[in-house]
Amino acid sequence: MKHDWTRRECLKFGVTAGLGGAIVGLPSLAPLASAQASGPEPGTNGEKGIPVRYLEAGLAALANTWRGYWGNGHYGAAAISAYFFARDLALDERTCKAMQAELDAFREAGKSLFEFETPKEEATPERVAEIVRSLEKGIDQSRAAGHDVIFAALALKAFHHAPALAKPQWIDGIVKLDLHLRERFGADADTEFNRAHPIAKWQTPQELVESTFACFMRPSLGGPVGLIHGITHADAVAELWELGHESLAARGGEALKVHINLDPSLAQPEPALGERVPDSPLSHRFWENPTVRNATWGFRGHTFKFPYSYYRRRTAIRDAALREQCDARALAVLGSVVR
């Protein structure tokens, strides 16, 4: 059944059920097996970051999300994001170890969502294009705060990075999750504000990201949840562009504008953000802070997802003053996440 949820209802749902509610587990998948490492560990063959087994575990969790509650996809997405956050930002060894310790605690908290049957079949990277074809069916429309694009783009990046993990069952699972989100969430209606104040067509991923950060600084009706997903949605569309799916990203960009180009006057007064965290996730001090582990399960997933998307994209901001303002706001968003 399709549910025609509005953007505001989706954000509210994200706070009450998807980001702070009880964990909804998957059906039994006996016999169960833990993720096995399928690539080099950090420190070997020049590999840096956190072990590739975390990427594998994240893919397995995300690919099995369709079996249960869609919000559980945050678990797998968080593990994938953490893996690439460490690599893409070239985090130092102490920071990687501190983040890995938090990731271990996070996986333990959602243990049932990381247990899965290890696929026996050979990888089929030639089938990864099926995920792209699935996205083509709904990417023109903004829905579910961009989670359809966010989850799929993370999977595509992971399969591109590690083709040996492109197991047919996992490709099928990502396609089924995309279909599930398309059927569950109705498309967001375009707004009068977006039509009256259109964002110019983006010619490059940098232009897309810079526009998103400008919107990030506006008052947000959705509070920290809305701000987080504007950034992670934009990062996902930019990732599609960078993976060579430019026409798909262009279509997804128009839907992204519906998501982020909102009337700031509707958010007066703006929902309060938390006190800025003293250290950014680029530092070991953030991950060694016990407050991080005290966050709720959904927001804990976003302690990996949001920093990954934000800090890898902030360098696209050419205006130094805007970058400084965004950095301060990001720390306040993280303060809302971990308080």
C-alpha positions, 0 to 999 in steps of 0.5 A: 500500500502506498502512503502519501506522506508529506515532507513534514510528516516524514520528518516527524516520523523520523524523529519519533519512530525512525530516529529515536524509537525501538529497534524493529528486528529482522525475521530469523535468517538461520543459519546465521553467520557474521560478516567475514573479511573479504579484503585487506585490513588497514596497514596491509598493502597500503590500506588505511582506515578501518577494516573492509569487514565493516563495509561488508557488514554494512552492505549485508545489513542494508541489503537485508533491510527490505525484510523488515522495517525500512528505518533499520537501513540506517544501521547498514548505511552507518557502517558503510558511511563510517568505512568511507569516512575514514578512507575519504577523509584520511583520518589518522590512526587514533581517530580511526581506532576510536571511531571503530570502537564506537562502531563496534558498540553501535553494531552490538546494539543492533546485533540482530540487524548485522547477522546474515547468511554469508552469500555463497554465490560468486560476485556479479558486479555486472548486475550492479546496474540494476540498482541504477535502473531501479532508481530511474523509476522514482528519482524524479520525485522527492520522498522519504527525506531522500532515503531511497537515493541515500541508501542506493548511492551508498550501496553503489559506491560500496560495490564500485569500491569492492566489486567482490562484494557485489553478491547477487543476493545483496544487489537484489536486496538493495533493489527490493529496498528501493522498491519498498521505499517507493511504494511506502512513501508518496512523493513530496509535492513541489512547493510554491516557494520552490517554484517562485524562487527556483535554484538555477540548474546545476552544471557540476556536483560542486554547484549542487553542494554549494546550493545545498550548504546555502540552504543548510544555513536557512532556518529549518522547520525540520530542526536537526533531522531536516538539516541532516537529511538535506546534506546526506541527500545532496551527498548521495545525488553528487555521488551518483554524478561522480560515479558517472550517472550524470543524467540520473543525478540531474533528475535527482537534483530536481527532486533534491531542490524540492527537499531543500529549497524550503520557505525559511519563514515557515520555520520561525522560530526555528527548532532549537539546535543543541550546544555545539560539540567541542570537537569535530568527528575529524578528531579522536576526541569526538569519538572518545567522548562518552556522550557519543555512545549515549545517543539513541539508536537512530541518531547514533547511526547519524553520528556516522552518516552525517559527518561522512556526508558533511565533511567530505563535501564542505571543501566545495564551499568556496566562500570562506565565511559561508564555510565557517558558518556551516562548520559552526552549524554542523557542530550544533547539529551534532550537539543535537544528535549526541545530547 
